[in-house]
Amino acid sequence: MFSFKNIATTLLVVFGFAFSQAQIKIGDALPAITLQNYNGKTVKLNSFKGKAVLIDFWASWCAPCRVANKNLVKLNQKYASQGLTMVSISIDTDDAKWKKAIAKDKMTHAQLIDPKGFKAPAAIKFGVEALPAAYLFDKNGKLVAINPTDKQIIDQLKK
């Protein structure tokens, strides 16, 4: 018959499988998540496939994110012409604060928002537990690095 141990083991396997399917991992494809951009238009995340893509999660209230944004602006200025596509996804719950931070930080690359904080579907799919968080995809749309270094990004552009 059924024992508590067998039921517990089965539940752990089922929940473990579900959890492992929920979060993106190295080798996974750029997800087909649809988000709103700065102008309120819907954008599919996987539409950026074809170039090296750096997905960056951030929020206007996150001090380390705001510092990291300075580096992202420099990376975008330097490497966009060499094939780097940058997409920032904010988990801000306040649209006005998000837009104000974009302007203040002078970010000109693609800006999307999933306005439910850490409960945002995109943050859950990517497994974002702290900010900032970055994910580097190759030209084929496959995840190659989580929180990549500048060197990893540059190396990906050379491929």
Backbone as ProteinMPNN parsed JSONL, in Angstrom:
{"seq_chain_A": "MFSFKNIATTLLVVFGFAFSQAQIKIGDALPAITLQNYNGKTVKLNSFKGKAVLIDFWASWCAPCRVANKNLVKLNQKYASQGLTMVSISIDTDDAKWKKAIAKDKMTHAQLIDPKGFKAPAAIKFGVEALPAAYLFDKNGKLVAINPTDKQIIDQLKK", "coords_chain_A": {"N_chain_A": [[0.833, -1.182, 0.0], [0.241, 2.395, 0.186], [2.726, 4.337, 1.625], [3.681, 6.85, 3.974], [6.264, 7.698, 3.431], [6.606, 6.937, 0.727], [4.675, 8.558, -0.514], [5.606, 11.113, 0.185], [8.1, 11.077, -1.107], [7.284, 10.863, -3.775], [5.887, 13.301, -4.085], [8.018, 15.105, -3.712], [9.572, 14.509, -5.972], [7.782, 15.195, -8.057], [7.297, 17.982, -7.508], [9.916, 18.882, -7.599], [10.57, 18.356, -10.273], [8.741, 20.058, -11.563], [9.65, 22.532, -10.621], [12.235, 22.563, -11.706], [11.619, 22.773, -14.38], [10.584, 25.262, -14.524], [12.479, 27.301, -14.265], [14.91, 28.993, -16.174], [17.856, 27.645, -17.677], [21.372, 27.102, -18.433], [21.857, 26.655, -21.866], [19.194, 26.622, -22.513], [16.516, 27.973, -24.521], [15.884, 31.369, -25.554], [13.204, 32.686, -23.9], [9.686, 32.776, -24.851], [8.345, 35.127, -23.844], [5.972, 37.675, -23.363], [6.076, 41.119, -23.05], [5.569, 44.549, -21.944], [6.832, 47.436, -23.59], [8.697, 50.536, -23.181], [7.044, 52.375, -24.441], [4.571, 51.269, -24.197], [3.924, 49.255, -25.955], [3.495, 45.824, -26.924], [5.995, 43.337, -26.675], [7.71, 40.52, -27.797], [9.958, 38.568, -26.091], [11.627, 36.639, -27.266], [11.856, 37.645, -29.808], [14.144, 39.023, -30.164], [16.139, 37.367, -30.917], [18.94, 36.311, -32.915], [21.091, 37.928, -32.747], [23.774, 38.359, -30.382], [22.39, 38.446, -27.194], [21.834, 40.328, -24.344], [20.119, 40.015, -21.488], [18.861, 41.945, -18.946], [17.851, 42.163, -15.646], [16.31, 44.492, -13.5], [15.518, 47.239, -11.227], [14.065, 50.398, -10.435], [14.346, 51.171, -7.778], [16.496, 49.811, -6.845], [19.615, 50.115, -5.679], [22.214, 48.909, -6.368], [21.556, 48.149, -8.967], [21.193, 50.562, -10.28], [23.762, 51.566, -10.277], [24.966, 49.589, -11.845], [23.664, 50.119, -14.217], [25.071, 52.217, -15.366], [27.34, 50.949, -16.401], [26.07, 49.264, -18.219], [25.068, 51.123, -20.07], [27.47, 52.048, -21.151], [28.456, 49.634, -22.253], [26.49, 49.16, -24.18], [26.82, 51.415, -25.853], [29.366, 50.9, -26.816], [29.318, 48.271, -27.947], [26.957, 47.719, -29.393], [27.006, 48.176, -32.144], [28.562, 46.09, -32.886], [27.044, 43.863, -32.755], [25.746, 43.295, -30.352], [22.793, 42.989, -28.578], [20.922, 44.589, -26.225], [18.635, 44.122, -23.6], [16.677, 45.378, -21.168], [14.839, 44.406, -18.349], [12.515, 45.558, -16.232], [11.383, 45.102, -12.905], [9.836, 46.804, -11.6], [7.058, 48.138, -9.79], [5.893, 50.506, -10.143], [5.182, 52.396, -12.757], [5.823, 55.071, -13.459], [8.09, 55.687, -11.882], [9.871, 53.847, -12.947], [10.139, 54.763, -15.63], [11.219, 57.293, -15.133], [13.694, 56.615, -14.016], [14.909, 55.353, -16.195], [15.254, 57.537, -17.937], [16.893, 59.193, -16.331], [19.165, 57.581, -16.01], [19.988, 57.447, -18.583], [19.456, 55.397, -20.462], [19.337, 53.861, -23.51], [18.868, 51.515, -24.789], [16.702, 48.632, -25.428], [13.844, 48.642, -23.378], [11.878, 46.938, -21.131], [9.022, 46.007, -19.126], [7.903, 44.158, -16.337], [5.66, 44.334, -14.222], [5.426, 43.246, -11.474], [7.095, 42.968, -9.344], [9.254, 40.706, -7.579], [7.575, 38.638, -8.037], [6.915, 38.663, -10.619], [6.12, 37.151, -13.729], [8.227, 36.893, -15.669], [10.537, 37.229, -14.095], [10.29, 35.018, -12.439], [10.43, 32.916, -14.323], [13.061, 33.224, -15.216], [14.354, 32.786, -12.857], [15.111, 34.803, -11.116], [16.455, 35.998, -8.222], [17.746, 37.977, -6.935], [18.744, 41.363, -7.469], [20.983, 43.412, -9.434], [20.357, 41.146, -12.2], [21.643, 39.187, -14.807], [21.53, 37.761, -18.104], [23.016, 36.022, -20.67], [22.584, 35.418, -24.052], [23.325, 33.475, -26.947], [23.802, 33.959, -30.546], [22.022, 32.197, -31.627], [20.002, 32.157, -29.856], [20.326, 30.733, -27.49], [20.886, 30.23, -24.029], [23.938, 31.167, -22.651], [25.398, 32.171, -20.521], [25.063, 33.148, -17.11], [24.743, 36.068, -15.285], [26.991, 37.287, -16.671], [30.463, 38.16, -17.202], [32.104, 41.146, -18.423], [34.051, 40.288, -20.188], [33.111, 37.737, -20.971], [30.879, 38.533, -22.414], [32.029, 40.041, -24.503], [33.603, 38.026, -25.668], [31.556, 36.393, -26.639], [30.548, 37.969, -28.661], [32.521, 37.773, -30.538], [32.179, 35.332, -31.673]], "CA_chain_A": [[0.0, 0.0, 0.0], [0.954, 3.657, 0.206], [3.298, 4.751, 2.902], [3.984, 8.281, 4.026], [7.565, 7.887, 2.783], [6.413, 6.876, -0.731], [3.928, 9.744, -0.921], [6.515, 12.258, 0.315], [9.1, 10.972, -2.169], [6.608, 11.179, -5.031], [5.647, 14.742, -4.105], [9.298, 15.786, -3.92], [9.966, 14.323, -7.368], [6.87, 15.992, -8.883], [7.573, 19.404, -7.316], [11.279, 19.125, -8.079], [10.504, 18.406, -11.737], [8.028, 21.286, -11.93], [10.537, 23.661, -10.333], [13.345, 22.565, -12.655], [11.094, 23.184, -15.668], [10.148, 26.649, -14.449], [13.572, 28.266, -14.361], [15.801, 28.862, -17.321], [19.206, 27.189, -17.353], [22.318, 27.16, -19.55], [21.445, 25.837, -23.004], [17.782, 26.862, -22.818], [16.225, 28.997, -25.524], [15.31, 32.652, -25.148], [11.776, 32.397, -23.739], [8.673, 33.521, -25.607], [7.591, 35.928, -22.882], [5.509, 38.931, -23.936], [6.111, 42.201, -22.069], [5.334, 45.9, -22.451], [8.022, 48.271, -23.666], [8.593, 51.891, -22.636], [5.935, 53.068, -25.108], [3.329, 50.533, -23.982], [3.709, 48.24, -26.991], [3.892, 44.482, -26.504], [7.207, 42.839, -27.311], [8.06, 39.142, -27.44], [11.377, 38.521, -25.74], [12.386, 35.832, -28.225], [11.986, 38.352, -31.084], [15.484, 39.61, -30.215], [17.063, 36.328, -31.372], [19.649, 36.608, -34.154], [22.342, 38.557, -32.312], [24.029, 38.088, -28.96], [21.4, 39.209, -26.432], [22.041, 40.423, -22.904], [18.893, 40.348, -20.767], [19.22, 42.475, -17.63], [16.739, 42.459, -14.744], [16.649, 45.594, -12.616], [14.396, 48.031, -10.731], [14.467, 51.779, -10.143], [14.631, 51.297, -6.349], [17.656, 48.949, -6.556], [20.848, 50.909, -5.788], [23.228, 48.248, -7.199], [21.097, 48.177, -10.368], [21.414, 51.903, -10.825], [25.207, 51.633, -10.523], [25.215, 48.69, -12.979], [23.129, 50.747, -15.427], [26.138, 53.021, -15.974], [28.145, 50.019, -17.189], [25.24, 48.809, -19.339], [25.041, 52.202, -21.056], [28.778, 52.017, -21.824], [28.495, 48.417, -23.074], [25.607, 49.368, -25.328], [27.461, 52.378, -26.75], [30.569, 50.329, -27.407], [29.173, 46.99, -28.626], [25.729, 47.554, -30.178], [27.373, 48.117, -33.562], [29.268, 44.825, -33.119], [26.106, 42.752, -32.695], [25.158, 43.065, -29.032], [21.471, 43.537, -28.313], [20.664, 44.631, -24.787], [17.234, 44.261, -23.233], [16.505, 45.474, -19.725], [13.492, 44.104, -17.87], [12.303, 46.095, -14.892], [10.315, 44.488, -12.108], [9.192, 47.908, -10.877], [5.593, 48.135, -9.719], [5.484, 51.879, -10.415], [5.569, 52.74, -14.118], [6.419, 56.413, -13.504], [9.454, 55.605, -11.327], [10.646, 53.098, -13.937], [10.448, 55.655, -16.753], [12.097, 58.354, -14.636], [15.033, 56.021, -13.863], [15.453, 55.141, -17.549], [15.709, 58.845, -18.416], [18.01, 59.668, -15.507], [20.338, 56.746, -16.268], [20.294, 57.621, -20.009], [19.46, 54.084, -21.107], [18.699, 53.949, -24.82], [18.579, 50.178, -25.309], [15.326, 48.177, -25.222], [13.369, 48.65, -21.99], [10.614, 46.243, -20.935], [8.62, 45.973, -17.719], [7.033, 43.103, -15.82], [5.449, 45.124, -13.002], [4.921, 42.519, -10.303], [8.196, 42.717, -8.419], [9.875, 39.386, -7.708], [6.526, 37.691, -8.439], [6.696, 38.85, -12.052], [6.337, 35.902, -14.464], [9.557, 36.846, -16.295], [11.523, 37.015, -13.025], [10.151, 33.618, -12.004], [10.938, 32.075, -15.416], [14.517, 33.323, -15.241], [14.901, 32.425, -11.552], [15.717, 35.99, -10.513], [16.3, 36.042, -6.766], [18.414, 39.204, -6.488], [18.987, 42.32, -8.546], [20.656, 43.102, -10.814], [20.614, 39.789, -12.693], [21.832, 39.268, -16.258], [21.524, 36.491, -18.821], [23.59, 36.212, -22.001], [22.16, 34.437, -25.051], [24.112, 33.541, -28.175], [23.075, 34.378, -31.743], [20.971, 31.214, -31.88], [18.987, 32.275, -28.825], [20.585, 29.79, -26.398], [21.534, 30.828, -22.86], [25.329, 30.742, -22.526], [25.99, 32.633, -19.257], [24.234, 33.862, -16.145], [25.559, 37.139, -14.713], [28.275, 37.229, -17.375], [31.447, 39.229, -17.084], [32.282, 41.883, -19.674], [34.871, 39.437, -21.06], [32.232, 36.723, -21.561], [30.037, 39.212, -23.402], [32.896, 40.365, -25.638], [33.942, 36.747, -26.316], [30.372, 35.934, -27.37], [30.435, 38.791, -29.87], [33.543, 37.334, -31.484], [31.814, 34.026, -32.241]], "C_chain_A": [[0.88, 1.249, 0.0], [1.497, 3.936, 1.596], [3.565, 6.256, 2.834], [5.279, 8.573, 3.276], [7.413, 7.879, 1.257], [5.682, 8.106, -1.247], [4.826, 10.971, -0.882], [7.551, 12.252, -0.801], [8.493, 11.351, -3.517], [6.356, 12.682, -5.158], [6.934, 15.526, -4.346], [9.749, 15.683, -5.374], [9.108, 15.203, -8.278], [7.174, 17.481, -8.751], [8.972, 19.765, -7.8], [11.318, 19.233, -9.585], [9.842, 19.702, -12.194], [8.923, 22.495, -11.726], [11.661, 23.73, -11.356], [12.885, 23.004, -14.045], [10.776, 24.68, -15.69], [11.283, 27.637, -14.689], [14.501, 27.945, -15.518], [17.193, 28.426, -16.851], [20.078, 27.22, -18.608], [21.87, 26.175, -20.634], [19.993, 26.025, -23.392], [17.637, 28.001, -23.825], [15.685, 30.262, -24.875], [13.798, 32.467, -25.079], [10.857, 33.305, -24.549], [7.756, 34.252, -24.64], [7.21, 37.239, -23.555], [5.413, 39.98, -22.832], [5.806, 43.53, -22.753], [6.661, 46.654, -22.521], [7.718, 49.659, -23.101], [7.391, 52.654, -23.188], [4.602, 52.337, -24.984], [3.011, 49.495, -25.04], [4.169, 46.881, -26.476], [5.07, 44.008, -27.345], [7.439, 41.407, -26.834], [9.565, 39.09, -27.22], [12.184, 37.738, -26.769], [12.482, 36.48, -29.606], [13.377, 38.978, -31.237], [16.542, 38.61, -30.692], [17.704, 36.722, -32.694], [20.97, 37.308, -33.907], [22.607, 38.069, -30.891], [23.091, 39.009, -28.176], [21.74, 39.155, -24.949], [20.733, 40.889, -22.284], [19.305, 40.767, -19.365], [17.954, 42.76, -16.832], [17.185, 43.517, -13.753], [15.369, 46.228, -12.088], [14.918, 49.412, -10.345], [14.897, 51.962, -8.689], [15.886, 50.525, -5.922], [18.959, 49.734, -6.773], [21.935, 50.206, -6.603], [22.851, 48.209, -8.686], [21.427, 49.507, -11.016], [22.898, 52.119, -11.115], [25.544, 50.795, -11.755], [24.719, 49.308, -14.287], [24.178, 51.594, -16.136], [27.014, 52.151, -16.873], [27.36, 49.519, -18.4], [25.184, 49.859, -20.447], [26.353, 52.2, -21.846], [28.897, 50.802, -22.736], [27.658, 48.6, -24.339], [26.247, 50.32, -26.336], [28.627, 51.749, -27.508], [30.3, 49.12, -28.31], [27.888, 46.783, -29.423], [26.047, 47.413, -31.666], [28.114, 46.826, -33.911], [28.351, 43.618, -32.925], [25.515, 42.45, -31.332], [23.801, 43.756, -28.941], [21.249, 43.473, -26.812], [19.19, 44.89, -24.546], [17.161, 44.287, -21.712], [15.046, 45.218, -19.382], [13.394, 44.6, -16.437], [11.202, 45.306, -14.2], [9.679, 45.541, -11.199], [7.682, 47.719, -10.869], [5.03, 49.52, -10.013], [6.06, 52.312, -11.764], [6.289, 54.086, -14.195], [7.856, 56.397, -12.97], [10.382, 54.875, -12.289], [11.081, 54.024, -15.072], [11.385, 56.786, -16.339], [13.539, 57.84, -14.503], [15.69, 55.781, -15.217], [16.021, 56.452, -18.084], [16.94, 59.32, -17.647], [19.295, 58.896, -15.793], [20.757, 56.751, -17.739], [20.404, 56.287, -20.755], [18.665, 54.161, -22.406], [18.403, 52.583, -25.42], [17.155, 49.767, -24.924], [14.986, 48.07, -23.733], [11.992, 48.004, -21.936], [10.29, 46.238, -19.449], [7.693, 44.79, -17.468], [6.707, 43.532, -14.394], [4.886, 44.403, -11.776], [6.039, 42.175, -9.328], [8.798, 41.338, -8.65], [8.857, 38.306, -8.053], [6.191, 37.819, -9.922], [6.984, 37.539, -12.79], [7.72, 35.796, -15.12], [10.636, 36.58, -15.25], [11.475, 35.574, -12.533], [10.742, 32.685, -13.054], [12.463, 32.065, -15.44], [15.153, 32.914, -13.903], [15.585, 33.586, -10.857], [15.404, 36.008, -9.018], [16.923, 37.289, -6.159], [18.641, 40.083, -7.711], [20.32, 43.004, -8.352], [20.978, 41.644, -11.144], [20.676, 39.863, -14.212], [21.975, 37.873, -16.855], [21.991, 36.75, -20.246], [23.188, 35.059, -22.916], [23.017, 34.596, -26.293], [23.217, 33.911, -29.363], [21.924, 33.43, -32.09], [19.879, 31.244, -30.821], [19.142, 31.299, -27.68], [21.314, 30.49, -25.259], [22.939, 30.262, -22.701], [25.974, 31.184, -21.216], [24.948, 33.357, -18.407], [25.15, 34.815, -15.391], [26.955, 37.149, -15.342], [29.175, 38.41, -17.068], [31.502, 39.974, -18.421], [33.074, 41.037, -20.666], [34.014, 38.365, -21.73], [31.338, 37.328, -22.644], [30.839, 39.497, -24.67], [33.272, 39.099, -26.398], [32.777, 36.225, -27.142], [30.201, 36.712, -28.673], [31.422, 38.361, -30.939], [33.199, 36.029, -32.168], [30.98, 34.17, -33.481]], "O_chain_A": [[2.098, 1.17, -0.164], [0.803, 3.785, 2.601], [3.658, 6.837, 1.753], [5.38, 9.576, 2.57], [8.011, 8.705, 0.568], [6.029, 8.64, -2.3], [4.814, 11.781, -1.809], [7.849, 13.297, -1.379], [9.108, 12.069, -4.304], [6.585, 13.266, -6.218], [6.937, 16.5, -5.099], [10.248, 16.653, -5.944], [9.631, 15.878, -9.164], [7.297, 18.177, -9.759], [9.179, 20.846, -8.353], [12.01, 20.092, -10.132], [10.331, 20.365, -13.109], [8.954, 23.39, -12.57], [12.011, 24.812, -11.826], [13.68, 23.55, -14.81], [10.708, 25.288, -16.759], [11.061, 28.704, -15.261], [14.823, 26.789, -15.792], [17.64, 28.796, -15.765], [19.565, 27.349, -19.719], [21.55, 25.02, -20.353], [19.592, 25.632, -24.487], [18.508, 28.861, -23.958], [15.106, 30.226, -23.79], [13.171, 32.128, -26.083], [11.203, 34.438, -24.883], [6.546, 34.027, -24.619], [8.031, 37.847, -24.241], [4.757, 39.766, -21.813], [5.788, 43.622, -23.98], [7.505, 46.532, -21.633], [6.62, 49.916, -22.607], [6.794, 53.476, -22.493], [3.613, 52.739, -25.597], [1.929, 48.909, -25.021], [5.113, 46.793, -25.69], [5.135, 44.243, -28.551], [7.375, 41.115, -25.64], [10.344, 39.521, -28.071], [13.302, 38.128, -27.108], [13.125, 35.922, -30.495], [13.741, 39.414, -32.328], [17.709, 38.969, -30.852], [17.075, 37.397, -33.509], [21.863, 37.286, -34.754], [21.748, 37.436, -30.277], [23.007, 40.205, -28.459], [21.91, 38.08, -24.374], [20.289, 42.013, -22.518], [20.014, 40.035, -18.675], [17.085, 43.508, -17.282], [18.295, 43.457, -13.225], [14.268, 45.813, -12.45], [16.082, 49.563, -9.974], [15.73, 52.821, -8.398], [16.285, 50.586, -4.759], [19.355, 49.985, -7.911], [22.539, 50.846, -7.464], [23.724, 48.233, -9.554], [21.884, 49.564, -12.157], [23.25, 52.783, -12.09], [26.313, 51.23, -12.612], [25.287, 49.051, -15.348], [24.181, 51.683, -17.364], [27.386, 52.561, -17.973], [27.922, 49.368, -19.485], [25.246, 49.519, -21.629], [26.343, 52.336, -23.069], [29.381, 50.915, -23.863], [28.083, 48.232, -25.434], [26.219, 50.06, -27.539], [28.845, 52.03, -28.687], [30.971, 48.952, -29.328], [27.746, 45.749, -30.076], [25.42, 46.616, -32.364], [28.279, 46.501, -35.087], [28.817, 42.478, -32.929], [24.84, 41.433, -31.173], [23.681, 44.954, -29.196], [21.377, 42.41, -26.204], [18.575, 45.745, -25.182], [17.543, 43.322, -21.05], [14.138, 45.738, -20.03], [14.099, 44.123, -15.547], [10.222, 44.897, -14.823], [9.072, 45.222, -10.177], [7.104, 47.202, -11.825], [3.814, 49.685, -10.12], [7.259, 52.561, -11.896], [7.267, 54.219, -14.93], [8.738, 57.028, -13.551], [11.548, 55.243, -12.431], [12.258, 54.062, -15.43], [12.25, 57.191, -17.116], [14.487, 58.55, -14.839], [16.895, 55.984, -15.368], [17.13, 56.484, -18.617], [17.909, 59.791, -18.242], [20.381, 59.475, -15.817], [21.759, 56.136, -18.104], [21.311, 56.077, -21.561], [17.477, 54.483, -22.404], [17.749, 52.499, -26.46], [16.482, 50.478, -24.177], [15.733, 47.492, -22.944], [11.056, 48.453, -22.598], [11.17, 46.439, -18.612], [6.823, 44.471, -18.279], [7.4, 43.137, -13.456], [3.971, 44.904, -11.122], [5.939, 41.205, -8.576], [8.847, 40.858, -9.783], [9.239, 37.17, -8.334], [5.282, 37.152, -10.417], [7.987, 36.883, -12.508], [8.318, 34.72, -15.124], [11.551, 35.791, -15.491], [12.514, 34.981, -12.243], [11.478, 31.759, -12.712], [13.081, 31.022, -15.657], [16.367, 32.718, -13.834], [16.531, 33.388, -10.096], [14.242, 36.03, -8.61], [16.659, 37.621, -5.004], [18.719, 39.597, -8.84], [20.759, 43.169, -7.214], [21.768, 40.998, -10.456], [19.85, 40.53, -14.835], [22.466, 36.944, -16.214], [21.432, 37.593, -20.947], [23.415, 33.889, -22.607], [23.395, 35.71, -26.656], [22.02, 34.147, -29.198], [20.971, 33.82, -32.765], [18.937, 30.452, -30.874], [18.177, 31.053, -26.956], [22.25, 31.254, -25.493], [23.126, 29.048, -22.624], [27.002, 30.629, -20.829], [24.083, 34.071, -18.914], [26.211, 34.415, -14.913], [27.964, 37.037, -14.647], [28.717, 39.5, -16.725], [31.001, 39.48, -19.431], [32.793, 41.069, -21.864], [34.168, 38.108, -22.924], [31.079, 36.697, -23.668], [30.378, 39.223, -25.778], [33.265, 39.088, -27.629], [32.98, 35.675, -28.224], [29.753, 36.155, -29.675], [31.176, 38.567, -32.127], [33.85, 35.649, -33.141], [30.589, 33.17, -34.082]]}, "name": "protein", "num_of_chains": 1, "seq": "MFSFKNIATTLLVVFGFAFSQAQIKIGDALPAITLQNYNGKTVKLNSFKGKAVLIDFWASWCAPCRVANKNLVKLNQKYASQGLTMVSISIDTDDAKWKKAIAKDKMTHAQLIDPKGFKAPAAIKFGVEALPAAYLFDKNGKLVAINPTDKQIIDQLKK"}
